[in-house]
Amino acid sequence: MIIHLIRHGEAIERSQEIIEEHRFLTCRGRKRFRKVASSLKKTGVKPDLILTSPLVRAVQTAEILAQALKQRGDLLVSTLLAPGFQPGELDELLSRYPKAREIALVGHEPDLGALAGNLMAAPAGCALQKGAAISFKLATGHQGEAEFLQLIGPDGKIITSRKKALKRLLRG
């Protein structure tokens, strides 16, 4: 199975006027994520499903992704992808969709960075930049290190070198 971990794009700053769950993407965040989505399309990404955190900024990011990839079907919201998602919950999440061969997961930091670090067997904590996407091929049963496929930064640049991707993830 192929999974794409996608951190939501840049959202408005935290404030007392808007609760955390309702923070939405900035114009810059939308524009930058469209570049990432375009790069994902260029690399042939075609997920069977796009799963997203229920928070507004993640749903908006998932919508941009779905539009760029000309995704058929609805986005699926998973409360598991809300802030607090743990790497150990990946198997539970994926087991809900046994027929899927390729899935995009849209969520938050530090959760997705921790999962990416876990899948890459990174020596230290990893951080996924706002709007970035990282892709892996998982072995059957999802045990051990996954095969790194690509990292797409918020600038839309595609990195296929595991070493370069790890360097970028480790510095955040």
C-alpha positions in Angstrom: 0.0 0.0 0.0 1.1 3.5 -0.7 0.4 6.3 1.8 0.8 10.0 1.4 1.1 12.0 4.6 0.1 15.6 4.0 0.3 18.4 6.6 -2.4 21.0 6.2 -1.4 24.3 4.5 -0.7 27.6 6.3 -3.7 28.6 8.5 -4.6 31.9 10.1 -2.9 32.6 13.4 -4.4 31.5 16.7 -6.7 34.0 18.3 -9.4 34.3 20.9 -12.0 35.1 18.3 -11.7 31.8 16.4 -11.6 28.4 18.1 -8.7 26.1 17.2 -10.9 23.7 15.2 -12.2 26.5 13.0 -8.9 28.0 12.0 -8.9 28.1 8.2 -6.2 28.4 5.4 -4.8 31.7 4.5 -4.7 32.9 0.9 -1.0 32.2 0.9 -1.6 28.7 2.4 -4.1 27.9 -0.4 -1.8 29.2 -3.1 1.3 27.3 -1.8 -0.6 24.1 -1.3 -1.9 24.2 -4.9 1.7 24.0 -6.0 2.2 20.9 -3.8 -1.0 19.3 -5.1 0.2 20.0 -8.7 3.5 18.3 -7.9 1.7 15.3 -6.5 -0.4 15.1 -9.7 2.8 15.3 -11.8 4.3 12.4 -9.9 1.3 10.2 -10.7 -0.4 10.2 -7.3 -3.9 8.7 -7.5 -5.2 7.8 -4.1 -8.2 5.5 -3.8 -9.2 7.6 -0.7 -8.4 11.0 0.8 -8.8 10.9 4.6 -8.7 14.1 6.5 -8.7 15.4 10.1 -12.0 17.1 10.9 -10.4 20.5 11.6 -11.3 23.1 9.0 -7.7 23.8 7.8 -7.1 20.1 7.1 -10.5 19.7 5.3 -9.7 22.7 3.1 -6.3 21.3 2.3 -7.9 17.9 1.4 -10.4 19.7 -0.9 -7.6 21.4 -2.8 -5.8 18.1 -3.2 -9.0 16.3 -4.4 -9.6 19.1 -6.9 -6.0 19.0 -8.3 -6.0 15.2 -8.6 -9.6 15.2 -10.0 -10.5 12.8 -7.2 -13.7 10.9 -7.7 -15.9 10.4 -4.6 -16.1 12.3 -1.3 -13.4 13.1 1.1 -13.6 11.0 4.3 -13.2 12.7 7.6 -11.5 10.6 10.3 -11.4 11.7 13.9 -8.3 9.6 14.3 -6.4 12.2 12.2 -7.4 15.0 14.6 -4.5 16.4 16.6 -3.1 13.7 18.9 -2.9 11.0 16.2 -0.1 8.5 17.2 2.1 6.5 14.8 0.7 3.3 16.5 -2.8 4.2 15.2 -1.8 3.9 11.6 -2.6 0.2 11.4 -6.0 0.8 13.0 -6.8 3.6 10.5 -5.6 1.6 7.4 -7.5 -1.5 8.5 -10.7 0.3 8.0 -10.0 0.5 4.3 -8.7 -3.0 3.3 -9.3 -2.6 -0.4 -7.4 0.7 -0.8 -4.0 0.5 -2.5 -3.2 4.2 -2.2 -4.4 6.6 0.5 -3.7 10.2 1.3 -3.9 11.3 4.9 -4.3 15.0 5.7 -3.5 16.0 9.2 -1.3 17.9 11.7 2.1 18.4 13.3 3.7 17.0 15.4 1.6 13.9 14.6 2.5 13.4 10.9 6.2 14.3 11.5 6.4 11.6 14.2 4.8 9.1 11.9 7.1 10.0 9.0 10.1 9.7 11.3 8.8 6.3 12.5 8.3 5.0 8.9 11.8 6.2 8.0 13.4 4.9 11.2 14.8 8.4 11.7 17.4 8.9 14.4 15.5 11.9 15.9 12.2 13.7 15.7 11.0 14.8 12.3 8.8 17.7 11.4 6.7 18.1 8.2 6.5 21.7 7.0 3.0 23.3 6.5 1.6 22.1 3.3 4.3 19.5 2.7 3.6 15.9 1.6 5.7 12.7 2.0 5.0 9.4 0.4 5.8 5.8 1.4 5.2 2.3 0.2 4.3 0.1 3.1 5.0 -3.6 3.2 2.2 -6.0 3.8 1.3 -5.9 7.5 3.0 -2.5 7.8 5.8 -3.8 9.9 9.2 -2.1 10.1 10.6 0.7 8.0 8.6 1.7 5.0 10.1 2.5 1.5 10.5 6.2 1.1 9.1 7.4 -2.3 9.2 11.2 -2.2 8.9 14.4 -0.2 7.3 17.5 -1.7 8.0 20.7 0.1 5.7 23.6 0.5 7.4 25.2 -2.6 6.3 22.2 -4.7 9.8 20.9 -5.1 10.0 17.1 -5.4 12.7 15.3 -3.4 13.3 11.7 -4.2 16.5 11.2 -2.3 15.8 9.6 1.1 19.0 11.2 2.5 17.9 14.8 1.4 14.4 14.2 2.6 15.5 13.1 6.0 17.8 16.1 6.3 14.9 18.4 5.5 12.6 16.6 7.9 15.1 16.7 10.8 15.5 20.4 10.6 11.8 21.0 10.3 
